[in-house]
């Protein structure tokens, strides 16, 4: 998995060429993941780094607070430690500005690449309820099936609502349960009957099937996108963001 520290801009050597080397190495790894249609966690990671770079560029206070600190003195009488920012001279500040200015358009480029892949994959996903949908759709089962795959993957899901600064949002948690080999008798309705028979804790579950007519990596792409598709579908039916 491609990794780049959250505070990569101001960690260790604050040198443009060194940071450029780190960034390009990271982006090369992201590109390799995208070439294999592996979107997550790389796409979310890119967006995080992009937002951090914008914040450093646009906020002088955050810019200064992002620097590491070192212990300067111990005030034993006042029972406190005195730290000083490791902010050097104007040359260091210029290095950081150059690093941030260089990284922002490159993050933007790779985010666009990831979004194009996302939109392509999303166009190949189809969601449908299995049987009658109960009133409570915040928990149930998710069936995940790729047309060319030999099995249907079954996940238990649970959706929670949390409050944001300006709106309410839905989050989803999934737990893998089992898989069913695809066969003429392994229909979604029959799988549903099996689950209800052996898992009494959900006697009337909401069940959704998400199918793809193409093969994509399960953990890095298909499952994360299926979860987003399910949340979007349920949120649309309930009018919650």
C-alpha positions as CSV (number, residue, x, y, z in Angstrom):
1,X,0.0,0.0,0.0
2,X,1.5,3.4,-0.9
3,X,2.3,5.4,2.2
4,X,3.2,9.0,2.8
5,X,3.3,10.4,6.3
6,X,0.6,12.9,7.2
7,X,3.2,15.5,8.1
8,X,5.6,14.6,5.3
9,X,6.1,18.2,4.3
10,X,7.7,19.3,7.6
11,X,9.2,16.0,8.9
12,X,12.9,15.3,8.8
13,X,14.8,17.1,6.1
14,X,13.0,20.2,4.9
15,X,14.6,20.2,1.5
16,X,12.7,20.5,-1.8
17,X,14.7,17.9,-3.8
18,X,14.3,15.4,-0.9
19,X,10.6,16.0,-0.6
20,X,10.1,15.9,-4.3
21,X,11.8,12.4,-4.3
22,X,9.5,11.2,-1.5
23,X,6.4,12.6,-3.3
24,X,7.2,11.2,-6.7
25,X,8.0,7.8,-5.2
26,X,4.6,7.8,-3.4
27,X,2.7,8.9,-6.5
28,X,4.4,6.2,-8.6
29,X,3.1,3.6,-6.1
30,X,-0.4,5.1,-6.3
31,X,-0.2,5.0,-10.1
32,X,0.6,1.3,-10.0
33,X,-2.4,0.7,-7.7
34,X,-4.7,2.6,-10.0
35,X,-3.4,0.6,-13.0
36,X,-4.6,-2.5,-11.2
37,X,-8.0,-0.8,-10.5
38,X,-7.2,-0.7,-6.8
39,X,-8.7,2.5,-5.6
40,X,-8.6,2.2,-1.8
41,X,-7.1,3.3,0.4
42,X,-5.0,5.2,-2.1
43,X,-7.7,7.6,-3.3
44,X,-8.8,8.6,0.1
45,X,-5.2,9.0,1.1
46,X,-4.5,11.3,-1.8
47,X,-7.5,13.5,-1.0
48,X,-6.2,13.8,2.6
49,X,-2.8,14.9,1.5
50,X,-4.2,17.3,-1.0
51,X,-6.4,19.0,1.7
52,X,-3.5,19.2,4.1
53,X,-1.3,20.8,1.4
54,X,-4.1,23.4,0.7
55,X,-4.4,24.1,4.4
56,X,-0.7,24.7,4.8
57,X,-0.7,27.0,1.8
58,X,-3.8,28.9,2.9
59,X,-3.4,29.1,6.7
60,X,-0.3,30.7,8.2
61,X,-1.3,29.6,11.7
62,X,-1.7,26.0,10.7
63,X,1.4,26.3,8.6
64,X,3.4,27.4,11.7
65,X,1.7,24.9,14.0
66,X,2.6,22.0,11.7
67,X,6.2,22.3,12.6
68,X,7.7,19.8,15.1
69,X,8.8,21.1,18.5
70,X,11.9,20.4,20.7
71,X,12.3,20.8,24.4
72,X,14.0,24.1,25.2
73,X,13.9,24.3,28.9
74,X,12.3,22.9,32.0
75,X,10.6,25.4,34.4
76,X,10.7,23.4,37.6
77,X,9.3,26.2,39.7
78,X,6.3,26.6,37.4
79,X,6.1,22.8,36.8
80,X,6.0,23.2,33.0
81,X,8.1,22.4,30.0
82,X,9.1,25.0,27.5
83,X,9.1,24.1,23.9
84,X,10.3,26.0,20.9
85,X,9.2,25.6,17.3
86,X,11.8,24.2,14.9
87,X,11.2,27.0,12.5
88,X,14.4,28.1,10.9
89,X,15.1,31.1,8.7
90,X,13.3,32.4,5.6
91,X,15.1,29.9,3.4
92,X,13.3,27.0,5.2
93,X,10.0,28.8,4.8
94,X,10.7,29.2,1.1
95,X,11.6,25.5,0.8
96,X,8.2,24.5,2.3
97,X,6.3,26.9,0.1
98,X,8.1,25.4,-2.9
99,X,7.3,21.8,-1.7
100,X,3.6,22.7,-1.2
101,X,3.3,24.5,-4.5
102,X,4.9,21.5,-6.3
103,X,2.7,18.9,-4.6
104,X,-0.7,20.5,-5.0
105,X,-1.1,20.2,-8.8
106,X,0.3,16.6,-8.7
107,X,-2.2,15.6,-6.0
108,X,-4.9,17.1,-8.1
109,X,-3.8,15.2,-11.2
110,X,-3.8,11.8,-9.4
111,X,-7.1,12.5,-7.7
112,X,-8.7,13.2,-11.1
113,X,-7.2,9.9,-12.4
114,X,-8.7,8.1,-9.4
115,X,-12.1,9.8,-9.8
116,X,-12.2,8.7,-13.5
117,X,-11.6,5.1,-12.4
118,X,-14.2,5.5,-9.7
119,X,-16.8,6.7,-12.1
120,X,-16.0,3.9,-14.6
121,X,-16.4,1.2,-12.0
122,X,-19.5,2.9,-10.5
123,X,-21.1,2.7,-14.0
124,X,-20.6,-1.1,-13.9
125,X,-22.3,-1.6,-10.5
126,X,-26.0,-2.4,-10.1
127,X,-27.8,-2.5,-6.8
128,X,-31.2,-4.1,-6.2
129,X,-33.2,-5.2,-3.1
130,X,-33.7,-8.9,-2.5
131,X,-37.3,-9.5,-1.7
132,X,-39.5,-7.1,0.2
133,X,-37.6,-4.2,1.8
134,X,-38.5,-3.9,5.6
135,X,-39.0,-0.6,7.3
136,X,-35.6,-0.8,9.0
137,X,-32.9,-0.8,6.4
138,X,-30.1,0.3,8.8
139,X,-29.0,-3.3,9.2
140,X,-29.1,-6.4,7.1
141,X,-27.1,-8.2,4.5
142,X,-25.1,-7.2,1.4
143,X,-24.6,-9.7,-1.4
144,X,-21.6,-8.9,-3.6
145,X,-21.3,-10.7,-6.9
146,X,-19.2,-10.1,-10.0
147,X,-20.6,-11.7,-13.2
148,X,-17.5,-13.8,-13.9
149,X,-16.8,-14.7,-10.3
150,X,-17.7,-18.2,-9.1
151,X,-19.3,-17.1,-5.8
152,X,-21.6,-14.6,-4.1
153,X,-20.0,-13.0,-1.1
154,X,-22.2,-12.3,1.9
155,X,-21.6,-9.5,4.3
156,X,-23.6,-8.3,7.3
157,X,-23.9,-4.5,7.4
158,X,-24.9,-1.9,9.9
159,X,-25.5,1.7,9.1
160,X,-25.1,4.5,11.7
161,X,-25.9,8.2,11.5
162,X,-23.6,10.8,12.9
163,X,-23.8,14.5,13.1
164,X,-21.3,16.7,11.2
165,X,-20.9,20.5,11.6
166,X,-23.4,21.3,8.9
167,X,-25.3,18.0,8.2
168,X,-26.1,14.4,9.2
169,X,-24.1,11.6,7.6
170,X,-24.3,7.9,7.3
171,X,-21.5,5.5,8.0
172,X,-21.5,1.8,7.2
173,X,-19.8,-1.1,8.9
174,X,-19.6,-4.5,7.2
175,X,-18.6,-8.0,8.4
176,X,-17.9,-10.8,6.1
177,X,-20.1,-13.9,6.8
178,X,-19.7,-16.5,4.1
179,X,-19.9,-17.2,0.4
180,X,-22.1,-19.2,-1.9
181,X,-20.9,-20.9,-5.0
182,X,-22.8,-19.7,-8.0
183,X,-25.2,-22.3,-9.4
184,X,-28.8,-22.4,-10.7
185,X,-30.1,-23.0,-7.2
186,X,-28.0,-20.4,-5.5
187,X,-30.3,-17.5,-6.3
188,X,-30.4,-14.4,-4.2
189,X,-33.8,-15.5,-2.8
190,X,-32.5,-18.9,-1.8
191,X,-29.5,-17.4,-0.1
192,X,-31.8,-15.0,1.7
193,X,-33.9,-18.0,2.9
194,X,-30.7,-19.8,4.2
195,X,-29.6,-16.7,6.1
196,X,-33.0,-16.3,7.8
197,X,-33.1,-19.9,8.7
198,X,-29.8,-20.1,10.3
199,X,-29.3,-16.6,11.6
200,X,-32.4,-15.9,13.8
201,X,-31.0,-12.6,15.1
202,X,-32.3,-10.9,11.9
203,X,-35.7,-12.5,11.2
204,X,-36.7,-9.9,8.7
205,X,-33.5,-8.4,7.3
206,X,-33.0,-5.8,4.6
207,X,-31.0,-7.5,1.9
208,X,-29.4,-5.8,-1.1
209,X,-27.5,-7.3,-4.0
210,X,-24.7,-5.4,-5.7
211,X,-23.5,-6.9,-9.0
212,X,-20.7,-6.0,-11.3
213,X,-20.4,-7.1,-14.9
214,X,-16.6,-6.8,-14.7
215,X,-14.0,-8.2,-12.4
216,X,-12.4,-5.8,-9.9
217,X,-10.2,-6.3,-6.8
218,X,-12.6,-7.1,-3.9
219,X,-10.9,-5.5,-0.9
220,X,-9.3,-2.5,-2.6
221,X,-12.2,-1.6,-4.9
222,X,-15.4,-3.6,-5.2
223,X,-16.3,-3.9,-1.5
224,X,-15.5,-0.2,-0.6
225,X,-17.5,1.0,-3.7
226,X,-20.3,-1.4,-2.9
227,X,-20.5,0.0,0.6
228,X,-20.7,3.6,-0.8
229,X,-23.3,2.5,-3.3
230,X,-25.4,0.9,-0.6
231,X,-25.2,4.0,1.7
232,X,-26.1,6.2,-1.2
233,X,-29.1,4.0,-2.1
234,X,-30.5,3.9,1.4
235,X,-29.8,7.6,2.0
236,X,-31.6,8.5,-1.1
237,X,-34.7,6.5,0.0
238,X,-34.6,8.2,3.4
239,X,-33.5,11.7,2.4
240,X,-30.4,11.6,4.6
241,X,-27.0,12.8,3.4
